[in-house]
């Protein structure tokens, strides 16, 4: 039996106790019926969506989800002729947990639920300071916020929702369905990031477009990569036959024409249950400058899944792959993927990071106030991620032209000249520390460019390799220039 059983055991450990709601109510509550009567007039779209949901068929309605208790931070009195009840606008994971305990505990243990922690990151410095200002003034934020961060970063990562004195929610933090939203009740996450209210469609949550709300763009183009891959091509060709709304949805049994994001990262297999912890099948974390194994990233975030090593997670994913592919195909894919990640790490990420750190004494102190800050950030954060993610899902254009081609171009034609310019300026500085930093950086540049991976740049390619490439070029011309 594959070692993914370790992870399944971990998931089951998250949900030892029974959910507080053991079965759906026998009838629709009178309060919900009154809610529906009014909402049919004022927001009929919501009622229609709810009417198409499994919640409707299970007699779970407005009041069952939005009910609040005295003392809840976001509770307010819905004072209407028909309904006078304490309710809350936000239905948090803690509310969903009343019926969906296992799913919520899995999600809370994942990186998704921690996405709101980006608020103190380098990315957010860009949105708040470099791209933004503090002109978005609200009651909860008298000192202001950046509209870039609110409409951009927070919309995917989630914001800390602020409740005003009248029970309404501050407009800087609501509406928000960011996957790592920090809710007034202290819970992290937003089920509605993937399960759009009020239908909560299974088919929609399984569709790659749902993940594409956040997983696209220059630094994490998973959706575009998926669309280029054979998996994406197969899915969109056969979408009508994918049984996306089928309760049982096991690859190789209920569909076999093309997996989606959900299939691989969350879906049930012949040997694994559905999981809402999207990290338990990932064997590289490609978010940092240098790719690391996921258990190291989990340990930094204090996640219990730090106890699950990358080999077990890879076995979890291989279990999905082998529903359609034989073992040799899967093993060879991972050999190719690992090789690309290790190439990026060894050739560009590790030496590039070392050079950047050594250049710090020669730079203006404010981050992103130097050309080098931008060049290096784009190399690893945009182009390097694209290459690594491209390899993870077999999208050749993202590996090469949109990935390592641009990494190499910016490394050799921007970063190295910018470093050399800093060295030249530093060598002529009146400050002893700057002259010393410039000498050390100059030595490091020479060391990097004289290494096996980079010596071609100074026309020091190994003579045997040079001769082999010359011969190959001649053969190519002879074959195709006729």
N, C-alpha and C positions, 0 to 999 in steps of 0.2 A: 504493500500500500504506500502511496506517495506520502512524502513528509508534510504535505499540506494539512494533514490531520492535526498537527500542532496548532495551526492557525485557527482551524475550526473549533478546537477545544478552547482557545483563547476567546473566541467570539461567544461561545456558549457560556463562558465564565462571566461575561458582561451581563447576562440576563438570567441569573439564578432565580430571582423572585418572580412570582406571577404578576402579570399586568394588573393594574388596579381595576380595569374594566374587563371582565371575563367573557362577556357576550353582549351583542348589540341590544338596545332597548326593544321591547316587543312592539311598541307603537311610537309614532311620531309625537313628540311632546306638544302640549298645547301652546307653550311659549314659542316654540319654533314655528308652529302654524301661524301664530300672530305675526311673527317676524316676516314670514313669507308673504302674507297678505299685503303688508306695506311695501316690501321690497319689489313685489311684482309691478307696483306702480312707479317706484322711484329708481330702481336699478334692476330692470328685468333681465339684463344679461347675466348678472350674478346668479339669479334664480335658475335660469336656463342651464347654466354651467353646472350648478349643484344638482339639478334634476337629472343630468346625464351621468352623475357620479355613482360610485359604489356606496358612498355615504348616504345618498338619498335612499337607495334600496335597503340600507341597513338601519333606516330611521335615525340617522345621525344628521342633525341639522344645525342651523345658525346658533342656537343657544347652547347646544352641547359642546361646541368648539369655542365660542366666544364668551362663555360664562366666566365671570370674575368673582372673587371673594373679597370681602371687606379687608382692607390692608394690602391688597395687591397694588404694586407701585403704579401700574397703568390702568387701574380700575376707574371707571367713571359711570355715573348714573345715566342710563339711556332713558330719558324722561319723555315718554310719549303717551298719547291717550291709550294706545293698545298695550304697550310694553313699558313697564317701569322696573328695570332690572340693572344690576351692576354688570357691566360687560367690559371687555378689553378689545381694542382694535386688533392687536397682534395676537395671532395664534402661534405660540412659540413651540419649539420642540418639547418643552416640558408639558405643554397641553397635549400635543400629539402622543406623548409617551403614555398617557392614560390608556390608550388602546394599542399603540405600536411600540411597546417597550423595547423589544430587541432591536428593532430598526434604529430607534433613537440612540440607544446606547452605543451601537456600532458607529453611527455617524458622529457622535460626540467624541469618539476615540480616534477620529481621522483628522488628516490635515485640513479637510474641508471646513470643519468646525472651528479650526484655529486660524482661518484665513484673515480674520479681523485684526490679527496681530501685526499686519503689515503697516499699521498706523505709525509705527516708529521706524520704518525702514528707509533705505536709500531711495527706493521707488517713490515713496510718499514725499520725500524732500523735493523731488522734481515737481510733483503735482502741487505741493503747498507753497513752495518758495520760488523755484526756477520758472515754472509755468504759471503760477498763481499769485494771489495776494490775499489779504484778510478782509476783503470788502463784502463778503456774504455775512451780514449781521442778522442774528436771530435771537430770540429770548434766551435760549439755552447757551448761546455763544455770543455774549456781548462784545467779545474781542474779535469776533469774526472767524470765518473759515474760507478756504479757497474753493471756489465753485468748481474748479478742475478736479479737486480731490473728491468733492461730494458727488458730482455727476460721473466721474470716471472711476477712480480707485474704489470708493466705497460701494459703488453700484454692483461690483463683482465680489469684492472681498468682504463687504459688510461694514456697517457703522455701529457705533454704540448708540442705541436709540435713547433719546432723552425725552422724559415725560414732563410736560408743563403743569402748572398748578391746577389748571382746570381739567386735567386728565387727557388733554389733547397731546399729540406728539409733535416735537419740534420739527419744522420743515427742512432743517439741514440733515435730519436723520431719518425722516419718513416722508414718502414711501421708500422702502428699501427691502430688497430680497437678496442681498448679498449672502453668499454661502456661509460666511463666518460671522454673520450679524450677532452683536452682543445685545441680548434682549433685556428689557426692564426686570424680568424675573431672575436674571443672572445666568440663564441658559445661553449656550453658544450655538449658532447655526440658524438656518432657515430652511425648513422642509420645502417651502414654496419656491426655493431657487430652482428646483428640478420638477417638483410636482405642482404645477401652476394651479393656484386657486381659481375657481372653486370646484372644478371638475376633477382635479388630481388624476389626470389620465395616465395610466400605465404606459400606453403606447407613446405618449408624448415624452415621458421620462426616459424611455428606451431609445428615442430618436437622437441621432448625433447632433441635430440642430439645437437641441436643448443644451448640450455641453458647450456648443459653439457660442453661447451667450458670453462666456468668459474665456474659453480656451481657443482664442484666435488672435491674430495680430503679430507684430514683429518679434515679440519675445517668447510667445508660447502659442505657435500657430497649429495646435493639434488638429483643429477641425480642417484647416486647409491641407495639412499633411495627410489626414485620413482620406480626404476627397481625392488626393492624387494616388493614394495607395490602391493596390488590387482589392483590398477589403472594402474600401469606400466605393470604388467603381462597381463592385459586385452588389453592394447594398442598394445603391441608387438605381441600378439596372433592374433589380428584382424586388424593390421596396414593397410592391403590392402583394408579394408572396411571403413576406417576412413574419406574418402572424404577430405583429407587434402588440396587439391587445389580448393575446392568449394568456390566461392565468399561468399555465405551465409553459415555460419558454426555455427549453434546454437545447443548446447547440448540438447538432447531429441527430436530434429527435424531432423537435418542433420546427426547426429551420436549419438550413445548411448552405444558404446562398450568399452569405456575407454578414460578418459580425458587425455590431455597432460598438461604441465606447462602453455602453452598459454591459454588453455581452462579455467583454474581456475583463473589465475591471470590477464588475459588481454581480454579474448574472449567475444564476444557478447552473451547475454542470451535472454530469452524471454522478459525481462524487462530492460536490461542494454545494452548500446552500447559498442563497442570495446573501450578499454582504453589502452593508452601506459604509464600510471602511474601505475607501478606494485605494489605500496604500498596501494592502496585503497581497497584491499580485505584482508589485513593481520592484524590480531588482536593482535599479539605479535611481538616485535622485539627481536629476539633471538641472535643477534650479540654481545651485551655487556656481561660483566661478569655476571651481574644480568639481566634477561629478563625484559624489560620495555614495556609499551604500545607504539604503533607506533607514536601517536601524540606527545609524549615527544621527540622522536628521530627527528621527523620532525621539531619541534620547535628549537632544537639545530642547525639544518642545515638551518633555515630560510625559510622553505618551506611553501607555502600557505596552504598545506593540513594539517598543524598542527591544523587547525580549524575543521578537521573531526575526531571525536572520534572513539575509537576502537569498540564500539558497532555498530556504523553505518557501519564500514568496515566489521565487522563480518556478518552483515545482507547482505552486498554485496556478500560475499562468500557463505553464506547459499542459496542465490538465485541461484548460480551455482549448489550447491550440490543437491538441491531439483528438479533439472531436472531429476535426476535418483533415488534419495533416498527420503524416507518419513521423515517427520519432527522429529519424535522420534529418528530415526537413527542418524540424523544430530546433534540434541541436545545432545544425549548421547556421540557422538564422541567428541564434544567440551568439555563436562564434563571430559572425559578421558584426553584429551590434556591439559586442564587447570590444572588438578591435577598433571600431570607430570611436567609441567613448575614450578608450585608452590612448588612441592617437591624439585626439583633441587635448586630453589632459596633459600628456607628455610633451607634445610639440608646441602647444600654444598657451594653455591655461597656466601651468606651473611656472614656466619661465616668464610669461607675460606678467603674472601677478608679482613675481619677484622683482622684475624691472620697475613695475609701477610703484611698488612700495619703496624701492631705493630712490625713486625720483621725487618722493614726497617733500624732502627738505628743499628742493629746488622749485617747488610749485607755490602759487598763491594759496593761502590757507583755506579759503572757502571752496567747498566741494562744488564741482561743475563750473568753476570760474577759469579753468584752464582747458586748452584744447585736448591735452592728454586725458583729462577726466572723461571727456565725451568719447574720445577714440577708444579707450580701454573699456568703458562701460558698454559701448555698442558691440565690441568684439566678443565679450563673454555673454552679455545679457540678451543681446539680440541674435547675432550671427552664430555664436557658439551654441546657444540653446537650440536654434533652428536646426543646425546640423545634427545635434544629438537626438532631438525629438524625431527628426526625419528618419534617422537610422532605426529608432525604436519602433516605427510603424511602416518601414519599407517604402519611403517616399524619396526616390533618388534625386529629384531636383532640389529638395530642401536640404539634403545632405551635401550636395555639391554646389550648384550655382547660387542658391539662396543661403548656403551655409558656409562650408569651409573655404570656398572660393573667396567670399567676402571677408572671412576671418583672415585669410592669408593676405589679401589685398591691403586691408587696413593695418595688419601687423607689420608688413614689410614697407609699405609705401606711405604710411601715416605715423604709426607708433614709433618705429625705429628712427625716422628723421626727426620727429618731435623730441625724442629722447636725446638725440645727438645735438640738437639745438639747445636743449637745456644744459647739456654737458659743456658746450662751448661758452654759454653765458655764465655758467657757474664757475668755470675755470678762471674767468676774468673778474669774479666778484671780489670785493674788498673784505668779505666775511670769511674767516678761516673755515668755519663749519661748512659753508657752501662750497668752497674750493675742495674740501675733503670729500663731501658728498658727490661732487662732480667727478672726481678721480675714481671713486669706488664704482659709480654708475658706468663710467667709460669702460672700466675693467670688466664689469658684468656684461655689458653689451657685446664686447669682444668675445667673451667666453661663450655667450649664447650663440652668436653668429658663427663661431668656430666649431660648434657642436655638430654631430652627425646629421641632425635633422635640418640644420640651417646653413651649413657651409656652402651649399650651392649658391647662396646669395652673393658671396664674395668670389664666385667662380672657382670654388675649391671642391667641386664634386669629385667623388672617387673616380680615378681614371677608368677603371673597369666598367663602372656604371655609365660613365660618359660614352665610352666606346659602344656599349650595348644599346644605349639610346640612339646613338648616331646610326647604328646598323638597322635598328627598328624603323627609324624615320625613312631611311633609304628604301627599305622593303615596302613601307606604306606608299611612298611615292611611286615606286615601280608598279605596285598593284593597282592604284587608283588614278594615276595621271594619264592613262591611255585615252 
